[in-house]
Amino acid sequence: TYSPSDKFALSMGRFHSVISYYNASFPHASWFQVAANRPYTQAFEDEGGLLPSHAVGVSLTSRQGGPLRPRFILEVSNGIGVNNLGTSAATVDVQGSSDQNNHKSITGAVQIRPVRVPGLQVGVAALFDTVGSSSLKDVSERVISGHLVYQDDAWEWITEGYGIQHQLQGAKAADSSGIYTQLARQVRTARPFVRYERRHLAPNDPLHVGDSGTLQGPSVGVRFDPSRFVGIKAQ
């Protein structure tokens, strides 16, 4: 990372994509998240997740002042790769030192953190990519996301929604979606929470064959922190 000031940063390497607030804020260490598990929509791409969570490439970030304190992010990366495209044996992986084709994944995001409402963040993001080998049919990938987050010493409220489109060359587009909302309240050493989530995968999605349908429902739980070094969760 090269950051000559608080207003600009250029990073290169492997990182968690800004297409999802949860993905970028709670990447792998479950200690930092209140709940015991991640929402359905936040499963990693090599574990059946719908979102391209990881990226290998370049990320450019610009932070500005003013009453809204906007933040602008641009990511250019290899995106995801797919093996056995269009079959039940299809697997999606993060591409490291090489790319299956000549198309790069482009992700742009805008976030605001109003000065008058400390703890509030609102953001939108969009991702565009072409997935698959250049010698075979490929899949166009389009992802649109938005989030609304409020966090202070007592409350945490996170809501995100996604629209995901995968279209195999010459075939009909597959439109999938996901949404979740999670509310938590700090009460001394306990933090009870409630979450509702819904993930819908289109039956004709070429990257996730055989995993179509809808997962939805509520969950409740509580996290106890009896000391700085101990966290106990039930969900």
N, C-alpha and C positions, 0 to 999 in steps of 0.2 A: 504494500500500500504506500502510495505517495500522497501526502496531505500537507501542502504548504500553509494551509490555514484552516479554520473551522468551517469555512464555506465551500471547500473543494476537496475531493478525495478521488484518486484513481487507484483501483485495485486490480490485480491480476492473479489468477489461480483458480482454485475450486472453492465455490461458495454456495450458499443457499439462496435460491432465487427470490426476488422481491415480489413475485407474482402472488405470494401469500404472506400476510402479516404473521400468522402463527408459525409458518415454516421458517421465516427469517428471525423471529424473536425467540422461538423455542426449538432450535434445530435438532439436537440429539439428547442433551442432558435433561432427563425427566425431572430432576430436582427443581428446576426453575418454573415448571408448569404446575398449576394448582392441582389439576386432575391427575388420576393414576394413568390414564391412557390418552392418546391423541384422538381428535375427532376423525370420523371416517374419511373426510376429505383430505386429511393431512397424512395419510399413509404414504410412504416414500414410493417413488416410481418403480423401483426394482422389487417392491413388495406388493404390487397390485394397485398402487395409488394412481389416481387420474391426473394429478398435477405433475409437471416436470419440476421437482423440488430442488434438485441440485443442478449446478452449472459449472462448466470449466471454460473460462474466457476472461473477459474484461468487464469491469463495472465502474461506471462514472457517477459520482454523487455530488450534487450542489445543494447547499443549504443557504437560505436567505432569511433576512430579518423581516421587520414589519409586523403588523397586527396578526397576520395569519401564519407567519414563520413557515413558508412553503419549503418542501424538499423535493428535488427532482432526481430521478435515478434512471440511468440507461445501462442496460446489460447486453453485451454481444458475446455469445458463447456457442459451443458445439451443440448444445441441446441434448436431446435423448436419441438413442439408437434402438433399432428393433431387429430382432432375429425371428425367422419363420413367420414373416408378416402374413396376416390374414388367416392363420390357422390357430387351432386350440393350443398349440405349443408355442405361440408367440411370447417372447420375453422382451421387456423394455429395460434398458440399461443406461447409465450415465456414460457419456463419451468423454474420454480423457485426452490422450495425446493425438488422437486422430478423429476424423469425422466421416460418416458413411457417404456423405454427398458434399456438394459445394455450397450448400445453403447453411447459413448461420442462424441461430435463434436470436431474435431481437425482442427485448422486453423493455417497456417504458412504464414509469410509475410517477405519480404526483401525490404527495401527502401534505396535509396542513395540520398545524398544532396551534390553534388560536391562543393568543396571549391571555385573553379575558376568561378562558375556560381551561385552567391548568389541568393536565391529565387527559385531555381529549385529543384524539387523533382520528382524522378521516382521510381515506386514501382510495385511489383507483389505480388499476394497472392493466396492461394488455401485453400479450405474448403472441408472436408470429414465428412459425417455423415450418420447415418441410422435413418430414421424418422418413427414413428408409434409404435403401441402397440406390445409387444413381443408375445402376444397371437394370433395376426392376421398377415396378410401379411404386410410387411413393405416396405419402399421406400428408396432406396439409393440416397443420395444427393451429388453432386459434383459441386463445383463452382470454376471457375478460373477467376481472375480479374487482371487488370493492370491499372495504372494511370500515367499521366504526368501532373505536376502542375508547374506553374511559377507565383510567386507573388512578387511585389515590391510596392513602394509607388504610382506608377501610373497605373500599369497593373495587371490584374488577369486573368490567363488562366488555366482552369481546363478541362481535358479530361479523361474519364474513359470508359472502356469496360469490358463486362462480358460474360462468357459462363456458362450456368446453365443446368445441367442434372439431371433429376429426373426419376428414374426407379422403377416402382412397381414390386415387386417380381413375376417373371414368365411372365412379359410383356415386350414389346418393350420400349427402352429408349426414353424419351421425351427431346429434346434439344431446349432450349430457349436461348435468347441473349438480350443484352441491351448495348447501347452506348449513350454518350452525350458529347458535348463539349460546353464550355461557356467562352466567352471573355468579359471582362469589362475594362473600362478605366476611371480613376479618372480625372475629369475636374473641378477644384475648389471644390464646395460643391456638385457637381453632379457626378454620376457614371453610365453612360449609359452602357448597356450590350446587348449581343445577345447570344442566345442559340439554338443549334439544338440537337434533341434527337430522339432516336428510341428504342422501346421496343417490342420484339417479344416473344409471349408465345405459345409454341407448343400445338396443339389441344388435344393431348393425355396426357397432364401433370396431374398426379394423385392428386397433392396438390392444383391445381387451376382449378377445373372443371367448365366449363361454362364461363371462362374469357379469352379464347384463342384469338389470332389475333395479329395485329400489330398496335401500336400507334406510330406515328412519325410526325415530323414537326418542324418548327422554332418558336421561340418567341423572342420578343424584349421588352426592358423596360428600366427604369431609376430609380435610387435611389437618393434622395436628403437628405442631412444631414445639415439642417440649423443651428443646434447647437449640442452640445455633447449629448443631451438628447432627440433629436427628429430625427426620420428617416421616410421618406415618400417614398413609393415605388409604381410604376405603371408598369404593365406588360401586 
